[in-house]
Amino acid sequence: MSRDFRLPRAPVDVLDYEIAQDMASALGRMGRALEEALAKLREFDAAYPRSDAAAPARQARHTLVIEAGHALWMFVVQREACGLRDSRTIMRDYKVPGEVQQCMGAVPATSRRAAT
């Protein structure tokens, strides 16, 4: 008697499984990208207090905020594609600053130039 317990699968089931794997993988990548962008912003804030920051430091921080906003947007969109519609948990669990939430969806200038 054979010990092969695999059930026969229809090709559409295999395709659904592959799509689910890809969606989960993309969700993980987007989550890690958001974590990285927020970590860079927090590290910058720890190194350069806002009260006495020079103009170049303020511009560098603004760039980090824009990049974090874009990463947040990408993560939210991927979550919604997976059927996870409530973004409040992201904002709470990842401790996303309000200024990052406000620029969510903004495309960094370097990405905008590359796209055109």
N, C-alpha and C positions, 0 to 999 in steps of 0.2 A: 504494500500500500504506500502511496506517495505521501510525503510529508510536506508537500508544497501547498500552503494554505492561502496563497494569494487568490483573491477573487478576480474573475475576469472583469476588466474595466472597459467601458466604452471610450472611444477616442476623445469624446467631449469631456469626460471626467478627467482624463489625463491633462487635457488642455486647461481645464478649470484649476487643477492643482498647480500647474506650472505658472499660471497667471497669479494665483494667490501667493506663491513663493516669491515671484518678482515684486508684487506689491509690498509684501512684508520686508523684503530686502531694501527696496527704495525707502520705505518708511524708516527703517533703521538708519540708513545713510543720512536722510534728512534730519533725523533727531540728533545724530552725532554732529552734523554740521551746525545745527543750532547751538548745541552745547559748546562747541568750539568757539563759535562767534561770541557767545555770551561770556565765556571764560576770558577771551581776549579783551573784551570791554571791561570786565571786572578787574583784570590785571592792570590795565591802563589806568583805571580810576584809582587803584591802590598806589600806583607809582606817581601819578600826577593829580594832586588835589585840584578841584575845579576853581577854588577861590583865587589861586595865584597862577593859573595856567596862562602861558603866553599864547599868542595867536596861532603859531604852528601846532601847538599841543591841542588847542581847541579844534582846529581843522582835522587833526589826526583822530581825535575822539569822535567828531561828527562822522567821519568816514567809517569808523568802527560801528557806530550806531546804525548807519545806513546798511552796512553789511549784515548786521544782526537782524535788522528789520526784513531784509531780503531772505535770510535763512529762516526766519520765523514764517514768512509768507509761504515759502516752499514746503515747510513742514506741515503747516495748516492745510494747504491744498492737498498734499499727499494723504494726510489723515482723512480728509473729506472724501477722497477717492476710495479710501478703504471703508467708508461708511461711518466714520467717527466724526460726528458733526459738532460736538461741544468743544470749543476752544478754551473755555475757562480753566479746564484742568491743566492745559499746557502752560498758561500764564502763571498759574499757581505753582505747579510742580517744578517748572524750570526757572521760577522767580524772574520772569521777563519784566524789565523796567517799563514804565509807562511810555517813555520816549521811544523805545524800540517798538512797542505796540502801535504807536501813532504813525510810525513810518513803515509799518508792515506793508510789504508789496512794492516798496520802492526798489528800483533797479539801480545798482551802483553804476556810476558814470562809465567805468571801464567796460562793463558788460553791455551798456547801451551802445557804445561806439562799436563794439565788436559785432553787434547784431545788425547794424545798418551797413 
